[in-house]
Amino acid sequence: MNLRGPLPSRAPLYIAAALAVGAATFCALRLKITTDITHFLPAGADHRLATLSRRLADSSLTRTLIVSIGGPSTDAVHAAAVALADGLRDQKEIAWLQRGPTDKLPEAVFKLYAPRTAYFISDHPETEIPAALSDQGLDQAARALKRQLSLPLSPLLSRLAGADPLQWFPGILRRFEKAQAGTLELDGDQFVTAETRDPRDPIRRWAIIFIGTNHSPFDSKAQAPLLAAIGARFAAVNQAAGGGLKLEMGGVAPIAVDAEHHISQDLTRISLASMVGVVLLFWLFFGSIRAVLLALLPIVGGALAATTVGLILFGQLHGMTLAIGSTLIGVALDYPILLLTHRVLNPDAAPEVVLRKIWIGILLGGVTTAAGFAALGWTSFPGVREMAVTSSVGIIAALLATRYVLPPLLRRRPRPARLLARGATALGQALRWLQRQRTVRLAIAAAVVLVCALGLPRLQWQDGLRALDPGSPRLKAELDRVRGRVSAMDEGRFVVAAAPDLEQALRLNDEVFTRLESARDAGALDGLTSLHAFLWSAALQNRNRAAVAAVPNLDARVMAALRQEGFHADAFKAFETTARAMSAPATLPPLTLGDLESSPLAPLVRSFVVKLGDDTGILTFLRGVRQADRVNGAIADLPGAHYFDQAAFLDETYRHFRVQTLQAVLVGIALIFAVLFGRYRRWRPSVAALAPAVLAAAATLGLLGLTGVPTNLLHVLSLLLVLSMGVDYGVFLVESTAADVSSDATLMSLLACCLTTVLSFGLLALSGTPALRAIGLVTGVGVLLSLVLAPLSLAVTGATRTRAEDLR
């Protein structure tokens, strides 16, 4: 294609329309959006932990909603919980609901474990079982049984002693009790918290209901109706009870739904203001709404091209790629604005002639912007590479649309635009005045350098998701209160045992439990909750039974020890039968996870097992981690075992993301300078074109440092927009000196570009959402600085003296 020659016909319009229809159809049929967090987590060694983090974001843990009903008495909250639960039974989003332990739980525990007591005796069966079943060990067991039966609270033990004089089954129950230790109490069939001792607090008790949902907590379409139904049902229950009750909910869903609601409100309000502002601006400058539609054509074309190529290359696109990528492609709005401004201010010239004069500037601005985005492709974050490719493709497509689609649509003589003409004249006069005022130029440059020197060292980097968390502080405080009522486990701190299949994961988990118990005894942590309390690997279960079977004459020796303590042997006939069966091949297989999941014990074990791609992971939850390094060291030599602090991991990951993004920005600047120097072959125009982008970005960060604004990842990503705008501003001005192009018109186009960017993106600084506010603040400040620094850079470097022939 000849990028310089005039267009002879409207054929490019028909070609572009056909391509747009094809791309839109392809995207409509193939569009697949993912929110997989691992797209923006590093590939490589940490990918398994990234996968774990993503799995936990949509697991039984996050799908569990804790409903807490407070009231003045146990009876009041118990009755309210029953009424609320009964009213929610028909909610399709509820996968399961639990107010307390089922009355079938004791029966299920006995049925599953009592016949398998020999499978669950010791974590070290080869050493501990022979010692426990030695003559001395059996004598101690008989004496212990006698002491226990003498206690007033031993009806269960009395019923089981005939078949279990060695108290193996009570040992299993003690492990259950230890694993379930928490702050909840039972009032019949209802979980309740301990009674509040503060007489000034009208809420004395809280009833707890656990609800499992069918969909992700981030699926607002599913979660919002459920939350509304809970609120409406509680209001009816409270009214029927005469008031005085209080509802609090703990879970991811209430925070996610509330955040999405507020973000949607913010975007709707700001988008409406932005749209009105941009339309008014185009009306004032160009005297036509048609100009708005024409300016948007390259943006739409770029977005379609970027989405199409992204789907072809990656098969799907991440939601953040679409959001941030669309923002970056929005930089291409500069190109039609430059063309429209020069066309309106030169009404007698054909649009192809106008475009030919400014095309090299537009082309160079697009190529440098695409090069800057392409630099992001070297990071280790798959999502960032995806963003780099789609943004670069979008910019190139917008360039082609500006070159071939807009000129045929601009052949009609434009309306006179007095404000645009007067503004261009005023800006041209200001530039010529600035070129004469050396002292003023140096003062402004010194001020920018001073802001950078003082502000950049004071930047307060705030890495991790907490900096970007849009959740309501009120709801997060409510979540902390509710969780504190039901669990003492540390949020997001656990050990994962991952292996190719469940049995290997259980074997690893057996060893993890032993190591962590030792770490707890050493003071590294306060406690842990493990699946090991309920289920051991088949290998460990079989080792226990084999160790028991290897003990000779067990039944006779146990009877002898019991008779020595005064027991009658006839009371233990059941054990004699059991002991003889232990020496024979097993008829009952070891307990499995499937046995537990199909029993009333399912709610107790569902949160421990997660899928990690093709692997199975078993979680051990920790409490009161005092020395994370010792906890990690305790399991460090176990392949597949990882200590995981989710908050710390995400903080470190996003710190790494931010650092790599800054590095990519520097690489992009180097690539842009190489492109500019290849065009100009002289350092003055090259620096004049690039300096506004670099200085505006650095000064923006400097201002954030001076004002004490905490800086996070989205501030850094927003710098890409500032750099892209700044490069365009510098290139457009430098190129205006290389051809028969009015620098006044170019300056006016830069003002229009700046104002539309502030209206489109800068207004996001007014948002109440931290992420949106970060984008708006950096973009608004950065593009304003770019507008000021572009003519200053041109004047300071003396690039205005570059002759046109030197650039050809």
Secondary structure, 3 states (H helix, E strand, C coil): CCCCCCCCCCHHHHHHHHHHHHHHHHHHHHCCEECCHHHHCCCCCCHHHHHHHHHHHCCCCCCEEEEEEEECCHHHHHHHHHHHHHHCCCCCCEEEEECCCCCCHHHHHHHHHHHHHHHCCCCCHHHHHHHHCCHHHHHHHHHHHHHHHHCCCCHHHHHHCCCCCCCHHHHHHHHHHHHCCCCEEEECCEEEECCCCCCCCCCCEEEEEEEEECCCCCCHHHHHHHHHHHHHHHHHHHHHCCCCCEEEEECHHHHHHHHHHHHHHHHHHHHHHHHHHHHHHHHHHHCCCHHHHHHHHHHHHHHHHHHHHHHHHHCCEEHHHHHHHHHHHHHHHHHHHHHHHHHHHCCCCCHHHHHHHHHHHHHHHHHHHHHHHHHHHHCCCHHHHHHHHHHHHHHHHHHHHHHHCHHHHCCCCCCCCHHHHHHHHHHHHHHHHHHHCHHHHHHHHHHHHHHHHHHHHHCCECCCHHHCCCCCHHHHHHHHHHHHHHCCCCCCEEEEEEECCHHHHHHHHHHHHHHHHHHHHCCCCCEEEEHHHCCCCHHHHHHHHHHHHCCCCHHHHHHHHHHHCCCCHHHHHHHHHHHHHHCCCCCCCCCCHHHHHCCCCHHHHCCCEEEECCEEEEEEEEECCCCHHHHHHHHCCCCCEEEEEHHHHHHHHHHHHHHHHHHHHHHHHHHHHHHHHHHHCCHHHHHHHHHHHHHHHHHHHHHHHHHCCCECHHHHHHHHHHHHHHHHHHHHHHHHCCCCCCHHHHHHHHHHHHHHHHHHCHHHHHCCCHHHHHHHHHHHHHHHHHHHHHHHHHHHHCHHHCCHHHHC
